Amino acid sequence: MANGTFDQVPFKDMRSNLLEVLQIVDLMKGETSVDRRIAANEQFYGWGSLLRCSLTGWRKKNDIWGYGCESRVVIDAMKDPGGKPFFKNCVRRFLIGLSERTRAVILLGNDNNYMKEVRKVAAQVFADYRPGPGPSSFTADGRTFVHVAHPSGTNGYRGEFLTGSIEKGQGAKREEARDAIRAALAGCPEWNLL
């Protein structure tokens, strides 16, 4: 890249939010930045975009038609007959055959409708798909998939995910995510370093 490395591109302007979200579910303990973890030579964390950062949907906003990437628009595109095969192909291409070392896959975005669509496609793609105890996690292909709040500054639920009551809503999703991650990484000698 002309002005830096590709490692500087992912989660640009939301890395501090990403670190908060990951730390609240017991990942990246003791880190003060995700910068050293988003690097080509990183040994423990892998990064990628399943769909959300690369899919837009056609929508009308302020009486003007155009493409957008708001959750509602992207979820509608995932359900659309034209978008559904695209999403399913992304799951096949990027989530099948992960490294044997991979125990947990963290999915950014925990809107109920988004999680429902992800689970629906995962159940079609993975023969061993099993739902988790709640909507925020499932197992497939020998690993645990966990939804957490998206770190975008426009995500109105991130604050509640970080500090909300464990009894309901985003706070309950946080607790489910934390429990699923702890279970997935139990016995992993590197976990305390992650």
N, C-alpha and C positions, 0 to 999 in steps of 0.2 A: 504494500500500500504506500502511496506517496507520502502520507503524513504519519506513519507509524506502522505497527504490526497488526495483523488480523486479531491477535489476542486482546487488543484494546477495543474491539468492536462489540462483542456480545455484552448485553446488559449495560451498555453505555448509559450513563446518567441515572442508573438505578442500582448500581452495585452495592451501595450502602443498604438499600432496602432489601436486596437479595440476601446479604449477610444477616440482617435481622431475622428474616423469615427462616433461613436455614438454622440459625443458632437457637431459635425458639423451639425447634424440633430436635435439638441436641446434635446438630451437625456443625462442623467448623468451630468447635469449642476453642476459645483462646485466640482466634484469629481477629485481627483488627481491620482486615480488608480481604476481599476475594481475589484481588489482582494476581497474586502468586499462584492461585489455584486455577485460574482461567488462563492456561498456558499450554502450548503444544507439548511440553515435556512433563506435564502433571501426571503423577503416578496413581492417585487415588480417586480423583473426580474426573468424569468425562462429561462433556457438555454438548448439547445439540438442541435442535428445535424440531419437535415432533410435527408441529403444524402452526400453532398460533402466530408465530412471528412471520410466517410466510404466506398466510392465507388472508385475503380480504373478501368482503362481500359487497354486493351492489345494494345501495340503500339510498333513501332520500333523507337529506338533512337540511333544515332551513329552506325547504322547497327547492332544493337543488339535488339532482341525482349524481351519485359518484360512488367510489369505492371507500370502504371504511374497515377498520379492524377492531371496533368495539366488540365486547363479548357477545352481545345479542346478535350482531351481524355475522360474526364468525361462526357462532353456533348454528344459526340459520343456514349458513353455507355448508356446514358439516352435514346437515340433514338433507340438503338439497340433492336431488338425483344426480346432478352434475358434480357436486362436491364430495358426496359420500365415497365414491370409488377412489378419489384422490386421497382422502383421509385414510382409508383402509390400506392403500398402497404405501403410504408413509409409515403406518404401523408395521406392516410387513417388512419394509426395507430397513427401518431404523431400530426396531425393537426385537426382531428375531435374530438369534445368533450373537447376542452380546457376549462379552468376555465371561468365562466361567467365574472369574473373580467378582463379577457384578452381583451384589446381593440385593441392592435397593435401587430403584429408579424413581427419582423425584420429578413429579409432573407439576409444572407451574400453572396454576389456575385451579380454583376449587369452586367455581360457580356450579350449582346443582345440575343445571342442564348440560354444562360442559362435561362434568364427571359422568353423567348418564350416557352421553354419546361416546365417550372414551371407553367406558365399560362395555357398552353394546358392541363396539367394534372389536375390542379385546376378546370378548367371548366368541366372536366369529373367527378370529385369527388364531387364537391359542387353544389347542385341544385340552390343555390342563387348566384353563381359566377357572378361578374360584373367587367369588366375591369376598370382600373383607367383612368385618363385623358391622361396618357402617359404610357410608358412601365414599369416604376418602381414601380407601385402599382396596387392593385386590392382589391376588397372586397369579402368576402365569409364567410359563417357561422357566420355572425353578427360581423365580425371584419375586420380590415384593414391589409393587408399584404404589406410590403414595402421592396424593394430591396435596399441595400446600398453596397458600395464597400467592397470587402473582405479584412480583415486586414492583410492577409499574406504579408510578406516582398517581396514575388516574384510577387505580383500583381502590374504590371506596370501602372495601372490606378488609384491607391489610391491617389497619389499626386494631380492628376487632379481633382479627386472627392472632395478633400479637398479645393482646391484653384482655380479650373478652372472657366472660364466665364460661367455665368448663361445662356448664349445664345445658347450653344450647348454642345454636348458630355457629359462627366462626370459631368461638372458643372450644366448642365440642369437636369441631373438625380438627383443630390444632391438637387436641389431646389424642384423637384417633390417629392422626398422622405421627405424632411422637411415639405412641405405643407401637405402631406398625414398624417404624424405623428401628426402635430399640429391639424389637423381636427379630427383625431381619438381620441386624448387625450383632446380635448376641453371639459371643464366642469369637468375634473377629478381633484378632490381636491388634490390628491397626486402629480400631475404632476410637480409642482414646487420643490418637494422634490426628484424627479427622476433624 
